[in-house]
Amino acid sequence: MDLVLLLHHKVCANLFNTCRLTLYDEYKIRSHRILDLTSKKCVPCDSKDVRPMSEQSANELLAQVQGWNLLSEDGVMKLHRSWKVKSFTKGLELFQLVADVAEAEGHHPDLHLVGWNNVKIDIWTHSVGGLTENDFILAAKINSLHVEHLLRRKAAA
C-alpha cells in the first residue's frame, strides 16, 4: 500500500474508527502526489555532494511518472520512454515541445528519433552518472504535455 494511502487510512481509522477509501479518494491522493512532482522545479546538480539515487528510490518515484521505465546502461540508471508518432515531422514537433520544457527546467534529456516515427527519450543526470529527483520532475512535466495529436492511435510503451 502506498505510504500516503496508508497514512490516510490510519488517520481515518483513528478519527472515525472505520474508514474505507473509495477509488475516487485514491485517485485524488495519487493525483495530488503527481501534481506535487510537476509543481517542483529542477535544481542545479553541480555539487560534489549530489549522488545518484538508489534503484529502490527510483522505483518508488517511478510510480509517479506513468509510461516511463527504468533502464540500466553500462551501470547507469536512466528513465526511458518511447512513443510512435504519426510522421517524421510530428516527431520533430514532439521534440520541440520537450525542448521547451527542458530549457525552462535547465535539465536536458537525450532525444532520439529512430526510423521515421519512433521517438525515444532517455533522462538521467549526467553530472552524477545516474538518476536524481530532477529526472522524475522532468519526466512528469513531459507527461503533462498535450501530445495526443502527434501520436499514432496507440502509443508505444
Legacy VTK file of the C-alpha trace (Angstrom):
# vtk DataFile Version 3.0
C-alpha trace
ASCII
DATASET POLYDATA
POINTS 157 float
0.000 0.000 0.000
1.257 3.435 -0.900
2.634 5.369 2.108
0.245 8.290 1.544
-2.710 5.920 1.352
-1.511 4.050 4.419
-1.203 7.274 6.407
-4.585 8.448 5.134
-6.141 5.129 6.153
-4.588 5.289 9.639
-5.827 8.842 10.180
-9.324 7.885 9.044
-9.307 4.764 11.205
-8.254 6.767 14.239
-10.789 9.529 13.646
-13.774 7.504 12.611
-12.920 4.014 13.872
-13.613 2.666 10.379
-12.816 4.124 7.011
-12.745 2.741 3.504
-11.129 4.639 0.705
-13.142 4.911 -2.458
-11.449 4.743 -5.852
-12.102 8.470 -6.151
-10.246 9.100 -2.855
-7.315 7.048 -4.084
-7.338 8.932 -7.416
-7.327 12.301 -5.606
-4.415 11.233 -3.405
-2.374 9.881 -6.306
-3.191 12.908 -8.485
-2.072 15.221 -5.687
1.272 13.414 -5.467
1.768 13.697 -9.236
0.863 17.385 -9.124
3.441 17.820 -6.387
6.142 16.449 -8.717
5.093 18.647 -11.651
4.963 21.699 -9.403
8.609 21.231 -8.414
11.494 22.864 -10.242
14.707 21.135 -11.261
17.670 22.290 -9.197
21.323 22.527 -10.255
23.297 19.349 -9.541
26.759 20.853 -9.656
27.577 19.973 -6.053
30.066 17.179 -5.476
27.761 16.029 -2.653
24.922 15.035 -5.018
24.827 11.281 -5.615
22.626 9.172 -7.890
19.591 7.696 -6.156
19.297 4.019 -5.354
17.270 1.672 -7.524
14.761 1.322 -4.672
14.238 5.109 -4.504
13.940 5.252 -8.285
11.301 2.518 -8.267
9.298 4.429 -5.655
9.273 7.587 -7.799
8.646 5.618 -10.993
5.003 5.154 -9.969
4.564 8.928 -10.350
5.700 9.017 -13.990
3.383 6.693 -15.850
4.744 5.274 -19.082
8.399 5.631 -18.112
10.677 2.673 -17.419
13.984 2.263 -15.644
16.824 1.418 -17.975
20.345 0.475 -16.965
23.097 1.145 -19.498
26.684 0.432 -18.532
25.715 0.587 -14.853
23.940 3.954 -15.221
20.238 4.073 -14.355
18.090 6.154 -16.688
14.424 6.872 -17.267
13.244 5.753 -20.707
10.049 6.242 -22.666
9.025 5.623 -26.277
6.245 6.956 -28.474
5.146 6.216 -32.031
4.347 9.436 -33.854
2.245 9.969 -36.971
5.158 11.185 -39.096
8.759 12.322 -39.059
7.713 15.966 -38.717
5.357 15.101 -35.825
8.387 13.581 -34.090
10.250 16.851 -34.521
7.231 18.726 -33.125
7.273 16.452 -30.074
10.977 17.156 -29.636
10.292 20.910 -29.730
7.648 20.614 -27.005
10.051 18.579 -24.860
12.894 21.012 -25.596
10.797 23.941 -24.372
10.159 22.170 -21.047
13.803 21.084 -20.767
15.072 24.617 -21.364
12.675 26.031 -18.769
13.927 23.456 -16.249
17.608 23.669 -17.175
17.649 19.871 -17.405
18.095 18.242 -20.799
17.127 14.714 -21.864
18.640 12.601 -24.609
16.247 12.693 -27.580
16.228 10.001 -30.266
14.207 9.804 -33.476
14.687 6.242 -34.679
13.417 5.390 -38.123
10.815 7.869 -39.250
8.298 7.615 -36.409
9.848 6.169 -33.239
10.581 8.780 -30.591
12.645 7.692 -27.611
13.678 9.808 -24.663
16.246 8.961 -22.012
16.554 11.109 -18.915
19.358 10.942 -16.411
21.550 13.404 -14.596
24.819 13.292 -16.497
26.775 15.166 -13.813
26.091 12.469 -11.189
26.058 9.478 -13.516
22.540 8.327 -12.665
19.084 9.384 -11.552
18.118 12.290 -9.305
14.739 13.765 -8.451
15.281 16.247 -11.316
14.862 13.395 -13.787
11.468 12.479 -12.368
10.383 16.126 -12.288
11.246 16.457 -15.978
9.520 13.154 -16.842
6.361 14.295 -15.017
6.388 17.600 -16.887
6.870 15.798 -20.209
3.906 13.583 -19.282
1.797 16.701 -18.757
2.372 17.896 -22.334
-0.579 17.602 -24.700
0.910 15.430 -27.449
-2.019 13.209 -28.427
-2.387 14.979 -31.782
1.188 13.966 -32.658
0.871 10.280 -31.775
-0.338 7.280 -33.690
-3.516 5.739 -32.324
-1.701 3.635 -29.724
1.453 4.942 -28.041
4.389 2.568 -27.648
5.140 1.547 -24.070
LINES 1 158
157 0 1 2 3 4 5 6 7 8 9 10 11 12 13 14 15 16 17 18 19 20 21 22 23 24 25 26 27 28 29 30 31 32 33 34 35 36 37 38 39 40 41 42 43 44 45 46 47 48 49 50 51 52 53 54 55 56 57 58 59 60 61 62 63 64 65 66 67 68 69 70 71 72 73 74 75 76 77 78 79 80 81 82 83 84 85 86 87 88 89 90 91 92 93 94 95 96 97 98 99 100 101 102 103 104 105 106 107 108 109 110 111 112 113 114 115 116 117 118 119 120 121 122 123 124 125 126 127 128 129 130 131 132 133 134 135 136 137 138 139 140 141 142 143 144 145 146 147 148 149 150 151 152 153 154 155 156
